[in-house]
Amino acid sequence: MSTVKEQLQSVIADNNIVLFMKGDPHQPQCGFSARVVDILKEYQIEFSYMDILQDPEVRATLPSVSDWPTFPQLFVKGELVGGCDIITEMHQANELKEILGD
């Protein structure tokens, strides 16, 4: 039986782009998650997501996996890109496109 930490590492490794967020892309449950979803939709790319509100263990464990304390968290190709502020800044600077498009 795998641990929550192992399951999270597997989700991160198995998905090209994955967003750990509050709610889902159709109904975000916080403004920060909604902002990141809106940015990702602008790029018209497919991305996976995990609603951290559905599982308290995921919400409690992910920060120790990513070494990042807040949500949402965006991973691209197994690497943490960041949360809402970083994603917004990278989007405005046209840096996010390169990371998502590689």
All heavy atoms as an XYZ file, in Angstrom:
805
protein
N       0.854     -1.192      0.000
C       0.000      0.000      0.000
C       0.894      1.248      0.000
O       1.803      1.367      0.799
C      -0.879     -0.019      1.254
C      -1.952      1.025      1.229
S      -3.167      0.674      2.518
C      -3.277      2.285      3.241
N       0.642      2.138     -0.918
C       1.491      3.320     -1.019
C       1.003      4.429     -0.085
O      -0.175      4.513      0.248
C       1.543      3.823     -2.460
O       0.271      4.237     -2.882
N       1.920      5.257      0.304
C       1.595      6.373      1.183
C       1.027      7.526      0.354
O       1.165      7.553     -0.876
C       2.850      6.867      1.922
O       3.753      7.427      0.956
C       3.527      5.742      2.692
N       0.436      8.482      1.031
C      -0.079      9.669      0.355
C       1.070     10.391     -0.350
O       0.927     10.853     -1.484
C      -0.796     10.608      1.348
C      -1.147     11.935      0.694
C      -2.048      9.952      1.900
N       2.232     10.432      0.301
C       3.390     11.098     -0.292
C       3.781     10.410     -1.601
O       4.036     11.071     -2.610
C       4.561     11.098      0.694
C       5.728     11.942      0.265
C       6.745     12.081      1.383
C       7.792     13.107      1.002
N       8.666     13.439      2.130
N       3.799      9.074     -1.612
C       4.130      8.326     -2.824
C       3.082      8.539     -3.913
O       3.412      8.667     -5.089
C       4.272      6.829     -2.515
C       5.502      6.504     -1.696
C       5.485      5.079     -1.138
O       4.406      4.489     -0.985
O       6.581      4.575     -0.853
N       1.820      8.596     -3.514
C       0.745      8.841     -4.488
C       0.898     10.220     -5.120
O       0.740     10.377     -6.330
C      -0.625      8.713     -3.810
C      -0.974      7.297     -3.412
C      -2.210      7.214     -2.516
O      -2.663      8.219     -1.981
N      -2.732      6.017     -2.350
N       1.207     11.212     -4.315
C       1.403     12.570     -4.833
C       2.603     12.621     -5.778
O       2.526     13.232     -6.847
C       1.584     13.566     -3.688
C       0.326     13.879     -2.888
C       0.672     14.657     -1.630
C      -0.678     14.631     -3.731
N       3.692     11.974     -5.398
C       4.873     11.948     -6.260
C       4.548     11.275     -7.592
O       5.014     11.703     -8.647
C       6.027     11.237     -5.547
C       6.585     12.059     -4.406
C       7.515     11.273     -3.481
O       7.385     10.064     -3.336
N       8.440     11.981     -2.846
N       3.703     10.255     -7.548
C       3.291      9.559     -8.764
C       2.428     10.460     -9.651
O       2.624     10.519    -10.868
C       2.530      8.282     -8.388
O       2.083      7.622     -9.543
N       1.486     11.177     -9.049
C       0.635     12.109     -9.810
C       1.502     13.172    -10.485
O       1.312     13.489    -11.660
C      -0.423     12.774     -8.890
C      -1.105     13.949     -9.587
C      -1.457     11.754     -8.442
N       2.471     13.694     -9.753
C       3.363     14.728    -10.290
C       4.196     14.162    -11.440
O       4.361     14.798    -12.479
C       4.255     15.303     -9.168
C       3.395     16.111     -8.189
C       5.378     16.167     -9.745
C       4.083     16.433     -6.867
N       4.702     12.946    -11.270
C       5.557     12.332    -12.295
C       4.769     11.903    -13.531
O       5.272     11.977    -14.653
C       6.290     11.128    -11.706
N       3.521     11.465    -13.334
C       2.739     10.873    -14.420
C       1.973     11.885    -15.266
O       1.409     11.529    -16.299
C       1.742      9.847    -13.871
C       2.437      8.631    -13.272
O       3.650      8.452    -13.519
O       1.764      7.869    -12.556
N       1.923     13.142    -14.830
C       1.172     14.162    -15.562
C       2.112     15.260    -16.040
O       2.885     15.804    -15.250
C       0.080     14.760    -14.671
C      -1.023     13.773    -14.390
O      -1.885     13.545    -15.231
N      -0.990     13.154    -13.217
N       2.023     15.591    -17.319
C       2.866     16.632    -17.890
C       2.649     17.962    -17.170
O       3.596     18.657    -16.810
C       2.572     16.761    -19.384
C       3.603     17.597    -20.104
O       4.768     17.608    -19.740
N       3.170     18.296    -21.122
N       1.381     18.329    -16.968
C       1.027     19.558    -16.259
C      -0.053     19.195    -15.258
O      -1.107     18.658    -15.634
C       0.488     20.638    -17.229
C       1.542     20.964    -18.283
C       0.091     21.896    -16.462
C       1.026     21.858    -19.404
N       0.178     19.469    -13.997
C      -0.829     19.179    -12.970
C      -0.918     20.356    -12.004
O       0.088     20.914    -11.590
C      -0.550     17.838    -12.236
C       0.776     17.871    -11.506
C      -1.686     17.477    -11.299
N      -2.156     20.710    -11.706
C      -2.440     21.814    -10.793
C      -3.126     21.256     -9.553
O      -4.170     20.622     -9.654
C      -3.358     22.844    -11.482
C      -3.779     24.042    -10.641
C      -2.573     24.897    -10.252
C      -4.815     24.882    -11.379
N      -2.509     21.470     -8.419
C      -3.132     21.126     -7.140
C      -3.852     22.389     -6.694
O      -3.222     23.428     -6.488
C      -2.083     20.700     -6.115
C      -1.430     19.393     -6.471
C      -0.296     19.357     -7.257
C      -1.978     18.192     -6.031
C       0.309     18.150     -7.598
C      -1.386     16.976     -6.371
C      -0.243     16.961     -7.153
N      -5.173     22.300     -6.596
C      -5.974     23.499     -6.398
C      -7.126     23.244     -5.439
O      -7.411     22.097     -5.093
C      -6.532     23.966     -7.744
C      -7.461     22.962     -8.418
S      -8.124     23.532    -10.005
C      -9.200     24.864     -9.477
N      -7.783     24.309     -5.049
C      -9.001     24.213     -4.248
C     -10.175     24.245     -5.222
O     -10.363     25.219     -5.938
C      -9.082     25.365     -3.248
C      -7.979     25.300     -2.203
C      -8.044     26.477     -1.242
C      -6.915     26.389     -0.224
N      -6.916     27.540      0.683
N     -10.923     23.141     -5.265
C     -12.022     23.013     -6.216
C     -11.531     22.364     -7.495
O     -10.528     21.652     -7.504
N     -12.262     22.617     -8.587
C     -11.853     22.085     -9.886
C     -11.881     23.213    -10.908
O     -12.387     24.293    -10.619
C     -12.736     20.892    -10.293
C     -14.177     21.293    -10.561
O     -14.408     22.154    -11.446
O     -15.082     20.737     -9.922
N     -11.336     22.971    -12.098
C     -11.240     24.060    -13.079
C     -12.592     24.688    -13.443
O     -12.646     25.844    -13.844
C     -10.606     23.388    -14.298
C      -9.801     22.271    -13.711
C     -10.622     21.767    -12.553
N     -13.676     23.932    -13.296
C     -14.995     24.468    -13.632
C     -15.599     25.240    -12.462
O     -16.424     26.123    -12.667
C     -15.921     23.342    -14.068
C     -15.353     22.540    -15.198
N     -15.229     23.034    -16.474
C     -14.847     21.290    -15.234
C     -14.679     22.120    -17.255
N     -14.432     21.047    -16.518
N     -15.188     24.890    -11.241
C     -15.679     25.576    -10.051
C     -14.556     25.728     -9.029
O     -14.529     25.027     -8.017
C     -16.840     24.809     -9.416
C     -18.148     24.995    -10.143
C     -19.305     24.550     -9.262
O     -19.370     23.409     -8.845
N     -20.204     25.468     -8.986
N     -13.618     26.628     -9.283
C     -12.553     26.857     -8.299
C     -13.164     27.340     -6.977
O     -14.152     28.077     -6.979
C     -11.700     27.955     -8.939
C     -12.029     27.900    -10.398
C     -13.463     27.463    -10.467
N     -12.561     26.920     -5.878
C     -13.083     27.274     -4.562
C     -12.282     28.384     -3.884
O     -12.499     28.658     -2.710
C     -13.113     26.026     -3.665
C     -14.035     24.943     -4.186
C     -15.490     25.372     -4.213
O     -16.016     25.880     -3.229
N     -16.153     25.182     -5.347
N     -11.357     28.994     -4.608
C     -10.670     30.173     -4.077
C     -10.197     31.025     -5.251
O     -10.016     30.534     -6.369
C      -9.522     29.807     -3.144
S      -7.962     29.438     -3.929
N     -10.014     32.290     -4.989
C      -9.627     33.226     -6.036
C      -8.267     32.929     -6.640
O      -8.052     33.118     -7.837
N      -7.335     32.443     -5.818
C      -5.992     32.141     -6.326
C      -6.045     30.969     -7.301
O      -5.412     30.999     -8.356
C      -5.034     31.845     -5.171
C      -4.858     33.009     -4.234
C      -5.269     32.908     -2.917
C      -4.290     34.206     -4.665
C      -5.120     33.979     -2.044
C      -4.133     35.278     -3.804
C      -4.555     35.160     -2.486
N      -6.808     29.941     -6.940
C      -6.960     28.796     -7.848
C      -7.645     29.237     -9.136
O      -7.254     28.841    -10.229
C      -7.766     27.676     -7.173
O      -7.029     27.090     -6.116
N      -8.670     30.076     -9.014
C      -9.394     30.564    -10.192
C      -8.451     31.340    -11.117
O      -8.509     31.183    -12.345
C     -10.560     31.449     -9.761
N      -7.584     32.148    -10.555
C      -6.648     32.944    -11.359
C      -5.706     32.043    -12.156
O      -5.484     32.270    -13.345
C      -5.848     33.881    -10.431
C      -4.791     34.696    -11.147
C      -5.394     35.830    -11.966
N      -4.331     36.516    -12.684
C      -4.341     36.718    -13.997
N      -5.357     36.336    -14.741
N      -3.339     37.338    -14.575
N      -5.151     31.030    -11.507
C      -4.224     30.132    -12.202
C      -4.973     29.351    -13.294
O      -4.451     29.196    -14.408
C      -3.502     29.191    -11.214
C      -2.661     28.163    -11.963
C      -2.616     30.000    -10.266
N      -6.182     28.896    -13.006
C      -6.976     28.189    -14.019
C      -7.224     29.108    -15.216
O      -7.062     28.690    -16.366
C      -8.311     27.681    -13.431
C      -9.268     27.250    -14.537
C      -8.057     26.528    -12.462
N      -7.580     30.364    -14.951
C      -7.825     31.308    -16.045
C      -6.570     31.502    -16.901
O      -6.643     31.563    -18.125
C      -8.284     32.669    -15.499
C      -9.712     32.641    -14.974
O     -10.448     31.672    -15.278
O     -10.096     33.569    -14.245
N      -5.418     31.586    -16.263
C      -4.162     31.745    -17.002
C      -3.907     30.509    -17.864
O      -3.594     30.619    -19.052
C      -2.981     32.000    -16.037
C      -3.099     33.413    -15.441
C      -1.638     31.829    -16.763
C      -2.128     33.696    -14.301
N      -4.057     29.326    -17.283
C      -3.814     28.094    -18.045
C      -4.780     27.970    -19.221
O      -4.391     27.534    -20.305
C      -3.920     26.863    -17.130
C      -2.809     26.723    -16.092
C      -3.088     25.547    -15.174
C      -1.441     26.579    -16.750
N      -6.023     28.390    -19.024
C      -7.008     28.332    -20.116
C      -6.621     29.244    -21.272
O      -6.906     28.936    -22.429
C      -8.404     28.683    -19.594
C      -9.041     27.570    -18.787
C     -10.429     27.961    -18.315
C     -11.076     26.828    -17.542
N     -12.401     27.230    -17.014
N      -5.948     30.353    -20.965
C      -5.503     31.263    -22.033
C      -4.548     30.562    -23.000
O      -4.467     30.920    -24.166
C      -4.810     32.499    -21.445
C      -5.771     33.519    -20.880
C      -5.059     34.798    -20.489
O      -4.197     35.277    -21.264
O      -5.368     35.330    -19.410
N      -3.795     29.584    -22.498
C      -2.823     28.869    -23.331
C      -3.465     27.708    -24.094
O      -2.808     27.080    -24.914
C      -1.656     28.356    -22.477
C      -0.818     29.477    -21.927
C      -1.010     29.938    -20.639
C       0.156     30.093    -22.709
C      -0.249     30.984    -20.133
C       0.916     31.139    -22.214
C       0.705     31.582    -20.921
O       1.453     32.619    -20.428
N      -4.733     27.451    -23.804
C      -5.476     26.384    -24.485
C      -4.714     25.064    -24.450
O      -4.540     24.396    -25.469
C      -5.811     26.788    -25.920
C      -6.688     28.020    -25.980
C      -7.026     28.445    -27.388
O      -6.443     27.978    -28.359
N      -7.983     29.343    -27.517
N      -4.250     24.730    -23.266
C      -3.517     23.472    -23.084
C      -4.319     22.558    -22.158
O      -5.126     23.026    -21.363
C      -2.123     23.709    -22.467
C      -2.253     24.520    -21.172
C      -1.195     24.385    -23.448
C      -1.033     24.498    -20.314
N      -4.068     21.275    -22.286
C      -4.679     20.331    -21.369
C      -3.824     20.249    -20.122
O      -2.598     20.254    -20.202
C      -4.772     18.949    -22.013
C      -5.836     18.866    -23.074
C      -6.044     17.430    -23.532
O      -5.872     16.499    -22.707
O      -6.363     17.251    -24.701
N      -4.488     20.190    -18.975
C      -3.755     19.992    -17.722
C      -4.610     19.150    -16.786
O      -5.828     19.151    -16.863
C      -3.375     21.331    -17.076
C      -4.539     22.191    -16.643
C      -5.023     22.134    -15.343
C      -5.144     23.063    -17.537
C      -6.100     22.929    -14.945
C      -6.210     23.867    -17.158
C      -6.687     23.795    -15.849
N      -3.923     18.406    -15.953
C      -4.594     17.617    -14.931
C      -4.713     18.470    -13.674
O      -4.016     19.481    -13.529
C      -3.784     16.362    -14.628
O      -3.611     15.607    -15.800
N      -5.584     18.050    -12.789
C      -5.713     18.792    -11.536
C      -6.078     17.824    -10.420
O      -6.547     16.712    -10.668
C      -6.785     19.888    -11.648
C      -8.187     19.346    -11.636
C      -8.895     19.233    -10.438
C      -8.795     18.913    -12.800
C     -10.177     18.702    -10.419
C     -10.068     18.389    -12.790
C     -10.759     18.281    -11.600
O     -12.015     17.753    -11.575
N      -5.844     18.268     -9.206
C      -6.290     17.543     -8.034
C      -6.890     18.552     -7.078
O      -6.268     19.571     -6.770
C      -5.128     16.791     -7.377
C      -5.560     15.936     -6.201
S      -4.205     14.941     -5.534
C      -4.430     13.462     -6.508
N      -8.126     18.277     -6.656
C      -8.818     19.137     -5.699
C      -8.344     18.765     -4.303
O      -8.696     17.711     -3.785
C     -10.329     18.939     -5.839
C     -11.130     19.797     -4.870
O     -10.525     20.509     -4.038
O     -12.374     19.749     -4.941
N      -7.546     19.634     -3.705
C      -6.974     19.323     -2.395
C      -8.030     19.365     -1.289
O      -7.784     18.866     -0.196
C      -5.816     20.277     -2.049
C      -6.297     21.728     -2.009
C      -4.662     20.106     -3.025
C      -5.549     22.590     -1.047
N      -9.186     19.954     -1.556
C     -10.238     20.007     -0.545
C     -10.926     18.648     -0.386
O     -11.591     18.404      0.618
C     -11.278     21.073     -0.915
C     -10.751     22.503     -1.013
C     -11.868     23.448     -1.446
C     -10.151     22.959      0.310
N     -10.771     17.766     -1.379
C     -11.414     16.456     -1.340
C     -10.717     15.497     -0.378
O     -11.318     14.516      0.054
C     -11.439     15.824     -2.733
C     -12.272     16.578     -3.743
C     -13.749     16.582     -3.384
O     -14.294     15.575     -2.966
N     -14.381     17.731     -3.539
N      -9.464     15.746     -0.064
C      -8.704     14.820      0.764
C      -7.785     15.594      1.706
O      -6.765     16.135      1.273
C      -7.891     13.877     -0.128
C      -7.222     12.763      0.663
O      -7.030     12.910      1.888
O      -6.887     11.744      0.040
N      -8.136     15.654      2.993
C      -7.319     16.396      3.953
C      -5.866     15.913      4.018
O      -4.963     16.701      4.270
C      -8.010     16.161      5.294
C      -9.398     15.717      4.957
C      -9.333     15.074      3.606
N      -5.641     14.615      3.763
C      -4.267     14.088      3.792
C      -3.439     14.664      2.651
O      -2.260     14.966      2.819
C      -4.270     12.562      3.712
C      -4.499     11.889      5.052
C      -4.227     10.404      4.976
O      -3.040     10.030      5.034
O      -5.193      9.644      4.843
N      -4.050     14.801      1.475
C      -3.351     15.402      0.336
C      -2.987     16.839      0.672
O      -1.852     17.271      0.477
C      -4.216     15.339     -0.947
C      -3.645     16.234     -2.030
C      -4.330     13.904     -1.431
N      -3.954     17.553      1.207
C      -3.729     18.962      1.557
C      -2.625     19.103      2.598
O      -1.814     20.035      2.536
C      -5.035     19.556      2.090
C      -4.980     21.042      2.300
C      -6.330     21.567      2.704
N      -6.287     23.009      2.852
C      -7.329     23.740      3.138
N      -8.510     23.189      3.295
N      -7.214     25.039      3.260
N      -2.566     18.168      3.533
C      -1.562     18.229      4.595
C      -0.183     17.761      4.122
O       0.842     18.241      4.609
C      -2.012     17.382      5.785
N      -0.148     16.844      3.163
C       1.111     16.212      2.757
C       1.813     16.944      1.618
O       3.046     16.999      1.583
C       0.848     14.744      2.339
O       0.180     14.080      3.413
C       2.137     14.019      2.015
N       1.071     17.516      0.680
C       1.693     18.122     -0.497
C       2.776     19.156     -0.164
O       3.835     19.152     -0.794
C       0.645     18.711     -1.438
C       1.200     19.254     -2.752
C       1.885     18.151     -3.572
C       0.097     19.904     -3.569
N       2.561     20.041      0.815
C       3.626     21.015      1.103
C       4.971     20.371      1.456
O       6.020     20.932      1.144
C       3.058     21.824      2.278
C       1.574     21.777      2.051
C       1.321     20.362      1.552
N       4.961     19.182      2.050
C       6.234     18.521      2.367
C       6.844     17.877      1.125
O       8.056     17.700      1.044
C       6.048     17.480      3.473
O       5.272     16.391      3.020
N       6.007     17.539      0.140
C       6.507     16.975     -1.124
C       7.122     18.084     -1.979
O       8.198     17.942     -2.545
C       5.369     16.264     -1.895
C       5.827     15.839     -3.284
C       4.857     15.061     -1.111
N       6.414     19.205     -2.057
C       6.822     20.290     -2.957
C       7.736     21.317     -2.293
O       8.354     22.124     -2.975
C       5.578     21.022     -3.464
O       4.890     21.629     -2.374
N       7.784     21.305     -0.965
C       8.504     22.317     -0.210
C       7.915     23.700     -0.489
O       8.628     24.697     -0.589
C      10.010     22.280     -0.526
C      10.845     22.878      0.602
O      10.377     22.888      1.753
O      11.954     23.356      0.322
N       6.594     23.737     -0.646
C       5.867     24.984     -0.917
C       4.631     24.985     -0.020
O       3.853     24.031     -0.050
C       5.466     25.027     -2.394
C       4.981     26.359     -2.855
C       3.687     26.749     -3.000
C       5.781     27.476     -3.241
N       3.634     28.040     -3.447
C       4.913     28.512     -3.604
C       7.150     27.690     -3.303
C       5.366     29.756     -4.030
C       7.602     28.928     -3.728
C       6.710     29.933     -4.089
N       4.400     26.029      0.764
C       3.366     25.966      1.803
C       1.934     26.266      1.363
O       1.002     25.910      2.072
C       3.835     27.024      2.807
C       4.545     28.040      1.953
C       5.213     27.244      0.855
N       1.749     26.928      0.237
C       0.407     27.419     -0.101
C      -0.145     26.753     -1.357
O       0.559     26.079     -2.093
C       0.438     28.950     -0.319
O       1.365     29.246     -1.369
C       0.846     29.676      0.948
N      -1.421     26.988     -1.602
C      -2.117     26.467     -2.780
C      -2.710     27.624     -3.545
O      -3.042     28.634     -2.953
C      -3.228     25.501     -2.339
C      -2.690     24.321     -1.587
C      -2.709     24.305     -0.207
C      -2.143     23.251     -2.264
C      -2.191     23.232      0.492
C      -1.624     22.165     -1.571
C      -1.651     22.155     -0.186
N      -2.849     27.477     -4.857
C      -2.561     26.314     -5.695
C      -1.062     26.111     -5.915
O      -0.257     26.997     -5.608
C      -3.246     26.663     -7.019
C      -3.196     28.152     -7.070
C      -3.358     28.610     -5.641
N      -0.737     24.933     -6.442
C       0.639     24.613     -6.822
C       0.598     24.014     -8.228
O      -0.135     23.065     -8.477
C       1.257     23.586     -5.858
C       1.417     24.110     -4.449
C       2.110     23.111     -3.541
O       2.734     22.169     -3.980
N       1.999     23.350     -2.238
N       1.384     24.589     -9.114
C       1.446     24.116    -10.501
C       2.766     23.389    -10.742
O       3.834     23.933    -10.466
C       1.329     25.289    -11.476
C       1.384     24.920    -12.967
C       0.149     24.114    -13.371
C       1.507     26.165    -13.822
N       2.649     22.160    -11.253
C       3.819     21.366    -11.623
C       3.818     21.154    -13.121
O       2.776     20.853    -13.710
C       3.782     19.987    -10.943
C       4.063     20.030     -9.472
C       3.064     20.371     -8.565
C       5.326     19.728     -8.984
C       3.321     20.415     -7.206
C       5.590     19.770     -7.620
C       4.587     20.108     -6.732
N       4.979     21.329    -13.745
C       5.143     21.062    -15.172
C       6.328     20.114    -15.312
O       7.424     20.407    -14.820
C       5.380     22.362    -15.970
C       5.622     22.063    -17.444
C       4.191     23.309    -15.810
N       6.080     18.994    -15.957
C       7.123     17.969    -16.173
C       7.822     17.594    -14.872
O       9.045     17.481    -14.812
C       8.124     18.439    -17.217
C       7.504     18.629    -18.589
C       8.546     19.073    -19.603
C       7.915     19.396    -20.932
N       7.161     20.644    -20.960
N       7.044     17.420    -13.825
C       7.577     16.949    -12.559
C       8.200     18.005    -11.675
O       8.628     17.710    -10.565
N       8.245     19.246    -12.145
C       8.884     20.322    -11.379
C       7.845     21.339    -10.917
O       6.978     21.748    -11.688
C       9.918     21.052    -12.235
C      11.072     20.190    -12.710
C      11.992     19.757    -11.586
O      12.232     20.571    -10.664
O      12.451     18.604    -11.624
N       7.964     21.777     -9.669
C       7.093     22.829     -9.164
C       7.433     24.134     -9.868
O       8.593     24.563     -9.870
C       7.269     23.006     -7.655
C       6.487     24.164     -7.028
C       4.988     23.898     -7.077
C       6.942     24.399     -5.598
N       6.438     24.748    -10.488
C       6.635     26.066    -11.096
C       6.347     27.131    -10.048
O       7.092     28.091     -9.910
C       5.728     26.252    -12.333
C       5.890     27.646    -12.912
C       6.050     25.195    -13.381
N       5.275     26.956     -9.292
C       4.964     27.900     -8.226
C       3.486     27.989     -7.955
O       2.691     27.185     -8.433
N       3.148     29.020     -7.186
C       1.764     29.292     -6.834
C       1.218     30.444     -7.657
O       1.795     30.838     -8.669
N       0.131     31.008     -7.194
C      -0.590     32.029     -7.952
C       0.273     33.240     -8.299
O       0.299     33.670     -9.448
C      -1.822     32.472     -7.169
S      -2.851     33.647     -8.071
N       0.995     33.787     -7.321
C       1.790     34.994     -7.589
C       2.868     34.744     -8.635
O       3.052     35.538     -9.559
C       2.448     35.514     -6.302
C       1.443     36.110     -5.327
O       0.281     36.343     -5.737
O       1.806     36.345     -4.166
N       3.583     33.626     -8.487
C       4.661     33.310     -9.430
C       4.095     33.036    -10.816
O       4.630     33.523    -11.822
C       5.500     32.121     -8.915
C       6.291     32.570     -7.685
C       6.418     31.568    -10.003
C       7.010     31.459     -6.963
N       3.008     32.274    -10.888
C       2.387     31.955    -12.183
C       1.917     33.238    -12.855
O       2.137     33.445    -14.052
C       1.202     30.965    -12.011
C       1.675     29.649    -11.397
C       0.478     30.743    -13.333
C       2.757     28.924    -12.142
N       1.296     34.128    -12.088
C       0.814     35.400    -12.635
C       1.983     36.240    -13.166
O       1.913     36.773    -14.283
C       0.026     36.186    -11.565
O      -1.084     35.387    -11.140
C      -0.491     37.504    -12.122
N       3.055     36.334    -12.381
C       4.225     37.113    -12.811
C       4.852     36.513    -14.070
O       5.223     37.251    -14.992
C       5.267     37.167    -11.690
C       4.872     38.061    -10.542
C       5.835     37.962     -9.356
O       6.981     37.505     -9.534
O       5.418     38.330     -8.239
N       4.981     35.189    -14.100
C       5.586     34.538    -15.264
C       4.710     34.718    -16.506
O       5.224     34.915    -17.609
C       5.804     33.047    -14.986
C       6.882     32.789    -13.953
S       7.092     31.033    -13.621
C       7.993     30.551    -15.093
N       3.402     34.677    -16.308
C       2.466     34.876    -17.418
C       2.611     36.300    -17.972
O       2.721     36.489    -19.186
C       1.042     34.616    -16.922
C      -0.024     34.941    -17.906
N      -0.119     34.336    -19.138
C      -1.050     35.824    -17.851
C      -1.171     34.833    -19.787
N      -1.737     35.740    -19.034
N       2.658     37.272    -17.088
C       2.759     38.671    -17.514
C       4.090     38.954    -18.203
O       4.163     39.810    -19.072
C       2.548     39.604    -16.310
C       1.112     39.587    -15.818
C       0.930     40.279    -14.477
O       1.881     40.517    -13.730
N      -0.322     40.590    -14.159
N       5.124     38.213    -17.832
C       6.450     38.409    -18.421
C       6.681     37.502    -19.641
O       7.787     37.439    -20.169
C       7.527     38.150    -17.367
N       5.640     36.790    -20.044
C       5.715     35.846    -21.170
C       6.726     34.718    -20.938
O       7.267     34.171    -21.900
C       6.036     36.572    -22.487
C       4.864     37.405    -22.954
O       3.706     36.991    -22.812
N       5.141     38.579    -23.459
N       6.994     34.391    -19.693
C       7.914     33.306    -19.367
C       7.183     31.968    -19.237
O       7.768     30.919    -19.475
C       8.664     33.602    -18.067
C       9.572     34.815    -18.155
C      10.087     35.271    -16.787
O       9.756     34.634    -15.777
O      10.818     36.273    -16.752
N       5.930     32.031    -18.852
C       5.166     30.802    -18.621
C       4.954     30.030    -19.919
O       5.002     28.813    -19.947
C       3.822     31.132    -17.958
C       3.017     29.942    -17.465
C       3.791     29.142    -16.421
C       1.700     30.424    -16.875
N       4.769     30.773    -21.000
C       4.534     30.149    -22.317
C       5.651     29.185    -22.668
O       5.414     28.095    -23.174
C       4.396     31.250    -23.368
C       4.013     30.741    -24.735
C       3.825     31.900    -25.689
C       3.336     31.395    -27.022
N       3.058     32.477    -27.964
N       6.896     29.591    -22.409
C       8.053     28.747    -22.727
C       8.009     27.448    -21.921
O       8.276     26.378    -22.453
C       9.354     29.487    -22.416
C       9.616     30.664    -23.324
C      10.868     31.420    -22.914
O      11.791     30.787    -22.391
O      10.893     32.643    -23.102
N       7.700     27.554    -20.648
C       7.675     26.380    -19.782
C       6.551     25.423    -20.207
O       6.760     24.216    -20.300
C       7.487     26.793    -18.307
C       8.727     27.516    -17.829
C       7.190     25.584    -17.428
C       8.579     28.181    -16.484
N       5.392     25.971    -20.486
C       4.248     25.142    -20.867
C       4.387     24.572    -22.254
O       3.896     23.486    -22.545
C       2.944     25.958    -20.772
C       2.571     26.460    -19.394
C       1.362     27.366    -19.491
C       2.322     25.317    -18.427
N       5.093     25.293    -23.132
C       5.173     24.895    -24.529
C       6.277     23.934    -24.882
O       6.278     23.365    -25.954
N       7.222     23.756    -23.988
C       8.370     22.877    -24.297
C       7.938     21.440    -24.557
O       7.057     20.925    -23.952
C       9.386     22.878    -23.138
C      10.181     24.183    -23.118
O      10.103     24.945    -24.102
O      10.872     24.411    -22.129
